[in-house]
């Protein structure tokens, strides 16, 4: 009986918690602009805003089936030194075109 109760109540409560926490994380990224750098509140907001990205990354990796990965998809990392050399972001279309030609 306790098992049935827990199955019916814990899952909806967990989903509610995840929903409320996701809303909080989204709001925390918007609230960052109101706090000065180095304050404790800003540090907490930056940490929780980063949780959304980490959670999304972990869910994607968890659900990725390695045998269905496409060989046609290439992930390109644009680091700080490349951005310093190019100078702007988003990158101009000519740079994307040159990159695609090199990948072919």
C-alpha atoms as an extended CHARMM CRD file, in Angstrom:
* protein
*
       104  EXT
         1         1  UNK       CA              0.0000000000        0.0000000000        0.0000000000  PROA      1               0.0000000000
         2         2  UNK       CA              2.8110000000        2.3750000000        0.8500000000  PROA      2               0.0000000000
         3         3  UNK       CA              4.5190000000        1.4610000000       -2.4200000000  PROA      3               0.0000000000
         4         4  UNK       CA              1.4280000000        2.4380000000       -4.4360000000  PROA      4               0.0000000000
         5         5  UNK       CA              1.1020000000        5.6930000000       -2.5320000000  PROA      5               0.0000000000
         6         6  UNK       CA              4.7390000000        6.5700000000       -3.1480000000  PROA      6               0.0000000000
         7         7  UNK       CA              4.4970000000        5.6870000000       -6.8360000000  PROA      7               0.0000000000
         8         8  UNK       CA              1.4760000000        7.9580000000       -7.2580000000  PROA      8               0.0000000000
         9         9  UNK       CA              2.7380000000       10.8900000000       -5.1950000000  PROA      9               0.0000000000
        10        10  UNK       CA              6.5140000000       11.0180000000       -5.5570000000  PROA      10              0.0000000000
        11        11  UNK       CA              6.6350000000       11.2350000000       -9.3460000000  PROA      11              0.0000000000
        12        12  UNK       CA              4.2450000000       14.2450000000       -9.6060000000  PROA      12              0.0000000000
        13        13  UNK       CA              6.0900000000       15.9570000000       -6.7470000000  PROA      13              0.0000000000
        14        14  UNK       CA              9.3990000000       15.3280000000       -8.4910000000  PROA      14              0.0000000000
        15        15  UNK       CA              8.0400000000       16.7290000000      -11.7400000000  PROA      15              0.0000000000
        16        16  UNK       CA              6.7220000000       19.7870000000       -9.8880000000  PROA      16              0.0000000000
        17        17  UNK       CA             10.1070000000       20.2980000000       -8.2550000000  PROA      17              0.0000000000
        18        18  UNK       CA             11.8880000000       20.0500000000      -11.6150000000  PROA      18              0.0000000000
        19        19  UNK       CA              9.4320000000       22.5210000000      -13.1630000000  PROA      19              0.0000000000
        20        20  UNK       CA              9.7930000000       25.0590000000      -10.3360000000  PROA      20              0.0000000000
        21        21  UNK       CA             13.5720000000       24.6860000000      -10.3350000000  PROA      21              0.0000000000
        22        22  UNK       CA             13.7210000000       25.1850000000      -14.1160000000  PROA      22              0.0000000000
        23        23  UNK       CA             11.6620000000       28.3810000000      -13.8240000000  PROA      23              0.0000000000
        24        24  UNK       CA             13.9670000000       29.5770000000      -11.0400000000  PROA      24              0.0000000000
        25        25  UNK       CA             17.0710000000       28.8670000000      -13.1400000000  PROA      25              0.0000000000
        26        26  UNK       CA             15.6430000000       30.7230000000      -16.1350000000  PROA      26              0.0000000000
        27        27  UNK       CA             14.7220000000       33.6850000000      -13.9680000000  PROA      27              0.0000000000
        28        28  UNK       CA             18.1370000000       33.6920000000      -12.3070000000  PROA      28              0.0000000000
        29        29  UNK       CA             19.8650000000       34.3260000000      -15.6240000000  PROA      29              0.0000000000
        30        30  UNK       CA             17.6220000000       37.3620000000      -16.1390000000  PROA      30              0.0000000000
        31        31  UNK       CA             18.2280000000       38.6410000000      -12.6130000000  PROA      31              0.0000000000
        32        32  UNK       CA             22.0160000000       38.6430000000      -13.0590000000  PROA      32              0.0000000000
        33        33  UNK       CA             21.9630000000       42.0870000000      -14.6380000000  PROA      33              0.0000000000
        34        34  UNK       CA             20.6800000000       43.6570000000      -11.4230000000  PROA      34              0.0000000000
        35        35  UNK       CA             23.5660000000       42.5410000000       -9.1820000000  PROA      35              0.0000000000
        36        36  UNK       CA             27.1460000000       43.8090000000       -9.1360000000  PROA      36              0.0000000000
        37        37  UNK       CA             30.0710000000       41.5290000000       -9.8980000000  PROA      37              0.0000000000
        38        38  UNK       CA             31.4520000000       39.7720000000       -6.8260000000  PROA      38              0.0000000000
        39        39  UNK       CA             28.3300000000       39.8590000000       -4.6690000000  PROA      39              0.0000000000
        40        40  UNK       CA             27.1530000000       36.6410000000       -3.0610000000  PROA      40              0.0000000000
        41        41  UNK       CA             23.7230000000       36.8620000000       -4.6920000000  PROA      41              0.0000000000
        42        42  UNK       CA             25.2720000000       37.2030000000       -8.1340000000  PROA      42              0.0000000000
        43        43  UNK       CA             27.4920000000       34.1750000000       -7.4820000000  PROA      43              0.0000000000
        44        44  UNK       CA             24.4490000000       32.0950000000       -6.5210000000  PROA      44              0.0000000000
        45        45  UNK       CA             22.5310000000       33.2470000000       -9.5970000000  PROA      45              0.0000000000
        46        46  UNK       CA             25.4550000000       32.4640000000      -11.9080000000  PROA      46              0.0000000000
        47        47  UNK       CA             25.7410000000       29.0000000000      -10.4040000000  PROA      47              0.0000000000
        48        48  UNK       CA             22.0500000000       28.2140000000      -10.8090000000  PROA      48              0.0000000000
        49        49  UNK       CA             21.9340000000       29.6550000000      -14.3260000000  PROA      49              0.0000000000
        50        50  UNK       CA             24.7290000000       27.2500000000      -15.2400000000  PROA      50              0.0000000000
        51        51  UNK       CA             22.7290000000       24.3150000000      -13.8740000000  PROA      51              0.0000000000
        52        52  UNK       CA             20.3240000000       24.5610000000      -16.7900000000  PROA      52              0.0000000000
        53        53  UNK       CA             23.1530000000       24.0200000000      -19.2610000000  PROA      53              0.0000000000
        54        54  UNK       CA             24.6800000000       21.1960000000      -17.2610000000  PROA      54              0.0000000000
        55        55  UNK       CA             21.3090000000       19.4680000000      -16.8900000000  PROA      55              0.0000000000
        56        56  UNK       CA             20.5850000000       19.7770000000      -20.6180000000  PROA      56              0.0000000000
        57        57  UNK       CA             24.0300000000       18.4250000000      -21.4880000000  PROA      57              0.0000000000
        58        58  UNK       CA             23.6320000000       15.4470000000      -19.1750000000  PROA      58              0.0000000000
        59        59  UNK       CA             20.1840000000       14.6030000000      -20.6010000000  PROA      59              0.0000000000
        60        60  UNK       CA             21.4870000000       14.7960000000      -24.1620000000  PROA      60              0.0000000000
        61        61  UNK       CA             24.4420000000       12.5380000000      -23.3860000000  PROA      61              0.0000000000
        62        62  UNK       CA             22.1900000000       10.1140000000      -21.5410000000  PROA      62              0.0000000000
        63        63  UNK       CA             19.7630000000        9.8210000000      -24.4500000000  PROA      63              0.0000000000
        64        64  UNK       CA             22.3740000000        9.6910000000      -27.1870000000  PROA      64              0.0000000000
        65        65  UNK       CA             22.5050000000        6.3090000000      -28.8280000000  PROA      65              0.0000000000
        66        66  UNK       CA             26.0510000000        5.9020000000      -30.0800000000  PROA      66              0.0000000000
        67        67  UNK       CA             25.2340000000        3.4850000000      -32.8930000000  PROA      67              0.0000000000
        68        68  UNK       CA             22.9650000000        6.0510000000      -34.5950000000  PROA      68              0.0000000000
        69        69  UNK       CA             25.4420000000        8.9070000000      -34.6530000000  PROA      69              0.0000000000
        70        70  UNK       CA             25.7540000000       10.4670000000      -38.0610000000  PROA      70              0.0000000000
        71        71  UNK       CA             29.1380000000       10.7200000000      -39.7080000000  PROA      71              0.0000000000
        72        72  UNK       CA             27.9300000000       13.8380000000      -41.5310000000  PROA      72              0.0000000000
        73        73  UNK       CA             27.6180000000       15.9890000000      -38.4190000000  PROA      73              0.0000000000
        74        74  UNK       CA             30.6790000000       17.8860000000      -37.2740000000  PROA      74              0.0000000000
        75        75  UNK       CA             30.8630000000       19.9020000000      -34.0720000000  PROA      75              0.0000000000
        76        76  UNK       CA             33.0400000000       22.9830000000      -34.4350000000  PROA      76              0.0000000000
        77        77  UNK       CA             34.3790000000       24.6790000000      -31.3290000000  PROA      77              0.0000000000
        78        78  UNK       CA             35.2240000000       28.3520000000      -31.7410000000  PROA      78              0.0000000000
        79        79  UNK       CA             37.7030000000       29.2590000000      -29.0170000000  PROA      79              0.0000000000
        80        80  UNK       CA             38.6810000000       32.6680000000      -27.6700000000  PROA      80              0.0000000000
        81        81  UNK       CA             41.8700000000       32.9170000000      -29.7280000000  PROA      81              0.0000000000
        82        82  UNK       CA             39.9240000000       32.2880000000      -32.9510000000  PROA      82              0.0000000000
        83        83  UNK       CA             37.3670000000       34.9230000000      -31.9870000000  PROA      83              0.0000000000
        84        84  UNK       CA             40.1730000000       37.3730000000      -31.2360000000  PROA      84              0.0000000000
        85        85  UNK       CA             41.6100000000       36.7330000000      -34.6980000000  PROA      85              0.0000000000
        86        86  UNK       CA             38.2440000000       36.9870000000      -36.5020000000  PROA      86              0.0000000000
        87        87  UNK       CA             37.0010000000       39.8470000000      -34.3690000000  PROA      87              0.0000000000
        88        88  UNK       CA             33.2180000000       39.4800000000      -34.3430000000  PROA      88              0.0000000000
        89        89  UNK       CA             30.5070000000       37.0990000000      -33.2940000000  PROA      89              0.0000000000
        90        90  UNK       CA             28.2570000000       35.9350000000      -34.8490000000  PROA      90              0.0000000000
        91        91  UNK       CA             30.6530000000       34.9990000000      -37.5750000000  PROA      91              0.0000000000
        92        92  UNK       CA             30.1580000000       36.4870000000      -41.0270000000  PROA      92              0.0000000000
        93        93  UNK       CA             28.7410000000       34.1290000000      -43.6550000000  PROA      93              0.0000000000
        94        94  UNK       CA             31.9640000000       34.2450000000      -45.6500000000  PROA      94              0.0000000000
        95        95  UNK       CA             33.8160000000       32.6270000000      -42.7540000000  PROA      95              0.0000000000
        96        96  UNK       CA             31.1550000000       29.9230000000      -42.4590000000  PROA      96              0.0000000000
        97        97  UNK       CA             31.4480000000       29.3130000000      -46.2140000000  PROA      97              0.0000000000
        98        98  UNK       CA             35.2430000000       28.9560000000      -45.9830000000  PROA      98              0.0000000000
        99        99  UNK       CA             34.8430000000       26.5620000000      -43.0540000000  PROA      99              0.0000000000
       100       100  UNK       CA             32.3640000000       24.4000000000      -44.9650000000  PROA      100             0.0000000000
       101       101  UNK       CA             34.7040000000       24.2550000000      -47.9710000000  PROA      101             0.0000000000
       102       102  UNK       CA             37.5350000000       23.0200000000      -45.7280000000  PROA      102             0.0000000000
       103       103  UNK       CA             35.3310000000       20.3420000000      -44.2170000000  PROA      103             0.0000000000
       104       104  UNK       CA             34.3430000000       18.9460000000      -47.6340000000  PROA      104             0.0000000000
